[in-house]
Amino acid sequence: MTESTDATIVNSRGGGARFRRWAARESIEDYSLRFAPTTFRRWAPVMVASTALGGIAYLADYAIGSSIVLANGAPSALVGILLAAAVIFVTGIPIAYYSAKYALDMDLLTRGAGFGYFGSTLTSLIYASFTFIFFALEGSIMAQAFELGLHIPLPIGYLITSLMVIPIVIYGMKALTKLQAWTQPIWLVIFVAPLIALAAQHPDAYSKFVSFAGPSGDSGVHLLGVGLAAGVALSLIAQIGEQVDYLRFMPPLTAANRWSWWGAVLSAGPGWVILGAVKQIAGGLLAVWILDEVGKAAAVEPIQQFTHGLGLVLPIWAVLPVAVFFVVLSQIKINVTNAYSGSLSWSNFFSRVLHAHPGRVVWIFLNVGISLALMEFGVFGFLNAVLGFYSNVAIAWIGAVVADLVINKPMGWSPSYIEFKRAHLRSVNPVGFGSMVIASVFSILAFFGAFGALMAAYSPFLALVIAFVLSPVLCVATKGRYYLAREDKLQPPMLDGNGTLSVAIGHCGACDTDYERPDLAACPVTEGGVVCSLCCSLNSTCGDQCKTPADGPVALAAPTVARSPVAGR
């Protein structure tokens, strides 16, 4: 795409001139509302994967792991953590693949995977909730480090942790790539040092951890405890959305890069959960080790865990500064991702609801502001309850999306490709949207005890099963007619003869800018008959004339997109 300076891409309700300039600068916008073109996806697969995995430095896993170990005992917690990790890994594979192949973020992918244009607004809110809930949890952990190491009161620490990530997030993928690359080696060294030292100096800590019984006093594996532990861990299933926010910048898959491409997609897509599970187990281990010394409330705080762990490898004067540095580094690495992904989800939500897009930067402040409010209200103290409830809705959404990708599309019941443009989508598709809503209702009822204590513990799995089964059932029942509002007849086709995305260049008559073919649609109300996906989304006066009304089809010509060479191909 040619970077535009034309303010017409922002609706008149979209804010002042500064906001319009932000929205028109793709170096800041990062294609927040559209397909990421080939000309922008210049990073090597390993660099994209490194950036995506850099955010997995977050320490909420330590708090989550320690809290479920102390609540349910180590044996049940370990099984629950591994069970949740297996579910997250399997469901993440198709999402990561389709996102990398079609260069789309989670919201655009959801639209074409059974939810429809407006149906996916609900999932945008679910995803936005994930980003600000975890921003608040990670920010709380950083504020705890500020309080212990620098004696900064928590309320002030919450404000500092919120504001310090904004300058980095504003500049999007280019800034985030550099941050993650420079900090990852340092983080890895400090991460493994306490675990190795503990094994060398206190090997009994590991055996004590494995046999830790928890409040029940029974060190066995219990079905109820496994379900409760897995339910909290499954709240992280929406993390795949943050991973694909980076994976959409993967270069096109070719014969030359096949191995590195697949390695990057699998490691940075579903593979994040492997490190996540290791951190949860490590958090449980360190919490049990320091439990008698600091008490249950402090044992779940990562700053306490690393202060004691680093005390095994550092002189006493260096322990607290290095522990504080590590916590702050870890939380910056993840909260830039939380704020970045949150800005994408809010942009997608408000562009459809308000037909306005003041720029991704505006929604960074909204997302950080909500997170700050949650921190001030003490969300960290309700960790298990918040995450246990959230996982029911998040997993219903992911289950419905995955079912469409692995069943409906391969069976030919839904379009084989991902269509995300308003011009071609139905407003609401009952296949994905209906599956998610029905699954969420039943799982939330189960979560609150409507079907007994055991089903309450396994309510997220109930949501996953219902959503996964209902999606193909509803797809067959509706004969797939709620996916597309009209066929894409714009020439040349979006996919070439090999099934790869076209790199032909076309011109949007609304914003007077060039875009690659997958981002364009034929339009009866736009000059030249071609419109880009963002201008199409922001148009509030066209009345969806391009779609078929109840009284018959609309005669719509099929304009031709001029095929032009793309730089770098």
Summary of the structure (lengths in Angstrom):
residues: 569
radius of gyration: 24.0
end to end distance: 13.7
largest distance: 79.6
contacts: 2174
relative contact order: 0.17
helix: 66%
strand: 4%
